[in-house]
């Protein structure tokens, strides 16, 4: 049987009568799965690019590490921008800067551009 924590911290057997059945709304579950799928895709794309860069840095391959890093950053910048254009709801933090995007871009550029160099 499942166990549940009581408010005072003791463990008691879980019963459906005491706590009610565990519920997961189908819409909440599909939204969570969608977010996890997007995160997984983003990580897979990043790992793929890192592995590609590692392969290209071997002797006799692509001897331009700065250009490879720039391509990597450009890809993810364009990917993120396109994804924001397609589905802005996946970037909930962007709602916090609504109306102040110019200020955000200036601050981001002050950190991002020197970091890219």
N, C-alpha and C positions, 0 to 999 in steps of 0.2 A: 504494500500500500504506500501511497505517497505521504510525505510528511509536510507539515506546515508549522511555521513559527508563530507563536502567540505573542501578544504585545510585551509580555514580561521575559521573553526569550527562551521559554521552554519549548521543547519539540513535542508535538502531539500528532497522532495519526490524522491524516487529511481525510475528511469525509465530504461528500457532495452536499449533504444536508447542512453542514456547518458553514461552508464557504461558498456554496453554489458551484455549478460546473465551470471549469475554466473555459473562457470564451475568447475566440480570436475572430474579429470581424473579417470577412473575406476581402473587403476593400482595403483594410489596413494591412492584411497579410500580402496582398498583391502589390501594394505600394512599397512595402518593406522589401519584398523580393526584387522589385524593379530597381530600387536604390542599391541593393547589394549587387545586382547584375551590372549596373553602371560602374560601381566601384571596382568590381572584378575586371571589367573590360578596360578600365583606365589603368589598373595595375598591370594587366597583361600587356597592354600596348607599351607602357613604360619599360617593363622588363624586356620586351622584344627589342625595343630601341637600344637599350643598354647592351644586350647581347650582340646586336648588330654592330654597335660601336666597338665592342671588345674584339669581335672578329675582324673589323676593318683596321684596327690598330696593329695587327700582326705585321711583321716585316713583309714587304712586298705587296701589301694591300693598299689601303687608303691612308696615306701618311699625313693627314690634315686634321689633327685633333680639335683645333679651334673651330674649324668649319663644321665638323661633325657635331660638336656641342651646340653650335648656332642652329644647325638643322634640327636637332633634338628640341631645343627651346622654341623654335619657330613652329614646329609641328604641334607641340602641345598648346602653344598660345592660340594658333588657328583652330585647333580642335576644340579648345575650351570656348573660344569666341563663337564658333559655329554652333556648339551645343547650347550655349546661352541664348543664341538667337532662336534656335529650334525649340528649346524647352526651358524657358527662364525659371520655371517653378523648381527646378533642381538646384538652383543657386539661391537658397533662402536668405543668405547674408546680403545679397545685392539689394534687397528691399530696404536695408538700413541706410544705404547711401543714395537713395532716390532723391533727385534734386541737387545732389552734391557730387555728381560723377566727375566733373572737371577737377574739383579739389582732390578727389580720390586718385585720378589718373596722374596728377602732378606728384602726389606723395608716392605713388607706386613707382613712377618713373625715377624719382630721386633714389629709390632703393634698388629697383630692378635693373636699370641701365648700367650703373657701376658694377653691380653683381654679375652681370652678363659679360662684362669686359674682363 
